[in-house]
Amino acid sequence: MRCKSVQAAGLLLHVVAIVLAATGIAAAQGEFIGDPNVKFLRDGRYVELTAPFSYIDSRRVTWSVPAGTRVDGASIPRAFWSIIGAPFTGKFRDASIIHDYYCATKSRHWKAVHKVFLDGMLARGVENFQAHLMYIAVYRFGPRWDYDMDACFCEGCPACASPIKKRIKFYQPKYNAEQFNELKQALTDGATTLDKLEGIADFQLNTEIIKPR
């Protein structure tokens, strides 16, 4: 009987893995190196790392934050603090430190920096739906830097078959509750992949930056 139960559990895990792969949501394999050592500063806003802190993501890329770094959770739009609590509390804390540092230094591609936030949340055991909701929120409303966007606001019309690229040095999107709810609903429905969610977010941002003609 126990053997059958083990086999059933194994089959269930296999099915879950297939479903996650089909939706573009892969299991995290990232690993934080220890726990962050921080001190809270008197200004009541920043915390300072008193020792180096690192994360090895699911692709085995190392993300290191040096001692002395000051972070305040600003890379996570304040509108979403009600979902996760303060950025330096709970299971979001460690991923937010990595994300905050690389958003501040802009030393890596903006998309990779947002993606490592998702990777780190999953590694710390944040529930799958909540982690992806926070990721798509940061992807849409978090900062972007040094990127090219299509200088068009439509979705594939003939005139935009070869759209002009517009170079954006830095952009901090504005929070839009209606657009966030659109993304949240698409994620809740479970019928779209992470790539498609990012596509919806990119289209929303295009309409924010470039006004319809």
N, C-alpha and C positions, 0 to 999 in steps of 0.2 A: 504493500500500500504506500509506504514511504517513497519507494522508487518511482511509483506513478506520480506522486505529488511533485517530486523533484523534476521529473520529465515535463510535467505540466507547467511548472514554474519556468523552466528553461524555454519552453515553447512560447510562453507569454512574453518573456523578455525579448525573444527573437522577433516576435510580431511587433512589439513596441519599437524596437530598433528599426524595423522596416518602415513603420509609420513615420517615425521621426525623420528618417532619411528622405522619405517621399515628400515631406513638407519642408525640407531644407533645414530642419532643426536637428543638429547632430549633438550627441552626448559630449559633454565637456571632459577633457582629459588634462586640463591645466593644473598647475600646482604652485601654490604660494610657498615661498621659502621662509618658513617661520611665521611669526606674528609681528605686526608693526609695533615698534617702540616709539611712543609719541609723548609729548608734553603739551598741555593746553596753555596757550599764551594768555597774558593778562588782558589783551584787547577783547577777549571773549569770542573771537571769530576764528582765528587761525589755530592750527595745531602744527607742531614742528617735529619732524622725525629726528630722533636722537641716535638712530642707527640706520644703516642702509636697509632697504626693503626691496624684494624682487618677486617677480611672478614669471613663471615659464608657461606660456600659453599652450593650447592644444596642438599647435603646429611646431612646438618646441622652440619658439622664439622667446628670448629673455627680455623682460621689461624691468629695468632697474631704476630705483628712485634713491638718490644719494641722501646721506645723513645731512641734516640742516635744512632740508626742503620744508617750506611752509605751504600748507594747503588749507583750503576753506570750503571745499565742496562746491565751488562756484561753477564747475563744469556741468553740474546737474541743474537744469533750470529750476528755480525755486518753486515754480508751480507744481512740481512733481514731488516735493518734499512731503506733501501730505500722503503720498502713496508709500514712500519708503521710510518716512521719518527723517531726522537729520542725517546727512550723508555719512557721518562718522559713528553711526550706531547700527547695531544688528549685523546681518549677513552682507549688507551692501558695503560696509566700511572699507574693507581691503581693496575691493575692485574700484571704489570711488577714489582712493588715494592714488592708484596707478593712473586712472583716467584723468584726475585733476592735474597731476604733474605733466603728463604729455600734452594735455590741452594747453597748458601754460607755456611749455617750451616749444611746442609745435615742431618738434624734432623728428616726428614721423607722420606718415600720411594720415589725414584727418579720419578717413574711413576706417583705417586699421586701429586707430586710437579708440574710436567708438565701439568697434567690434571686440576689442580686448575687454571692454567694460562688460559686455555680455558674457564673454568667455570666463571672466573672473567671477561674475555673479553665480554662474552655474557651478563653478568649481567650489564655491563657498556654500553651496546647497540652497540658493534661492530657488523657490518654486518655479517650475519651467515657464508657466504662463506669465507670472509676474516679472521674471527676468527678461522675457522677450518684449513685454509691454514697456518696461523701462528702457530697453535697448532702442526700440523704435521711437520712443519719445526723445531720447538723446540724439538719435540719428537725425530726426526731423528738426528738433528745436535746440540742439546743442551747437557749438561753434564749428565752422568750417574754414579752412585756410588753404591757399594755393591750389585752387581747383578750377577746372573749366566747366562751365554749364552751357547747355544749349540756349542760345539767344532766341527762344521761342517758347510760347506758352501752350501750344496745342499738343495733341497726342497723335502724331504721325500723319498729319495732312500732307498732300503732295508738295505744297510749297516748302515744307520743312523736311523734305527727304534728305537734304544735306544742310542741316542747320548751321548757322554761324556759331562759333564758340566764343563765349565771353569769359575772359579771365577774371576770377575773383580772388583778390589777395586775402581778404578776411571778411567773414560775414557772421553776424550773430542773429539768427532768426528770431522773429517775434512769436511769442506763444499765441496760439489760436485754438481755443477750446473746441470749436466745431470741427476743425481739421484733426485735432487729437482724437476726438470721439469717432471720426471716420476711420482712423487707423486702428483704434481699439476695437471697433466693431468688426473690421476685416480680420483682425487677429482672433477675436472671439468666435467668429464663424468657422475658423479653422480650415477654410477652403482655399487659402492662398499661401504661397511660399514666402519665405523671408525675402527673397529677391523681389517678389512682386510688391511686398509691403514697402520695401525701400523705393521701388519705382513710384508708388503712390506718393510717398513722402517727397521724392525728388520733384514730381509734378507740382505738388502743393507749393514747394519752395520756389519753383520757377515762376508761378503765378504771383508770388509775393514780391520777387525781385523785378520781374519784367511785366509791366502792365499790358493787358490785351490791347491790340491795335484797333 
